């Protein structure tokens, strides 16, 4: 019995070594290579980021410095970082063709001065931008985009991914083909949200005097607004329905979008809510438009 | 002129900035219409600005042009076929007199032969396929099927994408085309519906931008 157990113990050691080796290799592959770089900048530099795959997080801070932290899953992706006081560029490029999705991953976390002008282009991976007052442009393909606490000109476009903009103000444009659009407490002189088959949700009070245009082709559009909101509404769905539990008054003649050219086919709801300071136009071809008062 | 007539005439203008004297009078007296004209002109101006500021780099246009040419959707101007060049007859006066007469004779002969085949079709024995086609009307196929437009060709930028992306892109492409087709059908029935026209234009922009986006990512 004893010799047998000794033999077994002796055989166990190489197996354990192999297991530890495999585990370490796995950890190495997952943890990848860390990237860390920073540049002193002016108060309002530009950040241009072009990323293939991986999460991208850009956050404003109270320092005149751009700090880039990242993790590259493999050396199949080249990460090029270049910076001056006025402009910092970060680009990821595949070094060869046919790399796997896991190999192509580069996660980036970037801190920028609050007034930075930010442009992010990415093919896949979640994108978040927050606490920035400079202009923002996000162009994605299959990305989920979250933009928070921003002001200025904000543009977000995706093919597939959803776009969420919250607690922001300015000239805002969000456009997707199949992605959902969600706006939470978003105000400003202009908001345009367009998606072909995605749903749209607006939660807020439409500010004081802006123009809000929300269009889609085929999914629901939901508006949850507060009792103190003030806007003129034109909502129309050609094949869907328009539902509302808000009380609207007739709009005076000559109000923009209150013209007969709005079209007669489909369900139309037009009216003034409180003083009608902002202008809201919502259209869908076959989606249901629903408006209700939020608490 | 009332507001309705003003709006109707406005829609028929080639250049919305050139109002007729009657419209100009109405615009002066009617503040809502004046405001509307101002808004539309502002939107047009902003749209023009946008084209200038958001124009992609030249290489994107070159790339698109190349793709469209590959798919046969556009053709280089001046690339006329041999037949078109022959029928232009610009070469005729440059030939010596004898050769010119001979050319006219040959052309007339070829033309007569072509017209004979064209006007008097040669009866061919019915094959099983043609027999089926001839029987088809008896079954009274629905006319809507015959008028359905063919699906647009799949752009190369989608066809060449990796297999896992291709299906998704193709689905989006078809979805956009289907919604555009539906909206075009609606506008044919309701040509005065300005909002529908705006939505159609948005969808067409989305389709173009979709292809531009894919082409841009294909380059990297």
Interface residues (C-beta under 8 A of the other chain):
Chain A: X50 X52 X93 X94 X123 X139 X141 X142 X157 X159 X160 X175 X177 X178 X194 X196 X197 X215 X217 X218 X236 X238 X253 X254 X255 X256 X259 X260 X261 X262 X263 X265 X283 X285
Chain B: X4 X7 X31 X32 X35 X36 X39 X168 X172 X175 X176 X179 X182 X183 X186 X190 X192 X193 X194 X195 X196 X199 X202 X203 X206 X209 X210 X213 X214 X217 X220
